[in-house]
Amino acid sequence: MERTLLGGKFRLALTYAATAHNSQVKKGTEIPYVAHLLAVCALVLEHGGDEDEAIAGLLHDTLEDHPETVTREDLHKHFGAKVVRIVEGCTDTPPDYRGGVKPAWRKRKEHYLHHLRREGSHSARVSLADKLCNARSILADYRRVGDELWSRFNAGKEDQLWYYRELLGAFREIGAPARMLEEFSEVVSELDRLTRAV
């Protein structure tokens, strides 16, 4: 008998994520944002994640990017407490954020790093998959367009590099999945090397 690895809840999450992020593209590109969500989900599954973690990979940006239409209560109703906890662990906006101007970039990232080090073990696989996916894109785009890349972001080159170095340290501290962490370390090191060479 054929085994079902991913069920109806996962299929619902695919539709939910595609609908929530339908109008978004990846920064500085015309690539639909759902490509990032699918890539994160794939990394989670490739590195031993279960269905709830895969779902959280698809939904990890919903509270941060669409707080006016997506609520914790809604996620809990459709996907359960574990998914909500992981999504919250991947979110760098405050719990009471409901849209509008976000807190300052550096403050949000420092808070995220603190939260990751303190409570991030439950969301480590999904969070690392997200950051690895982002770092891969940054490295590939930096090779293509150079320092022009940094204008896409809310923080410049030095802040971005600081953040990825700090993330690497935090993921090591909390015991994130080893194979994914090894690749993340390689990507961050290569990005460091390339940006210092110019």
Summary of the structure (lengths in Angstrom):
residues: 198
radius of gyration: 16.5
end to end distance: 57.5
largest distance: 57.5
contacts: 578
relative contact order: 0.12
helix: 71%
strand: 1%
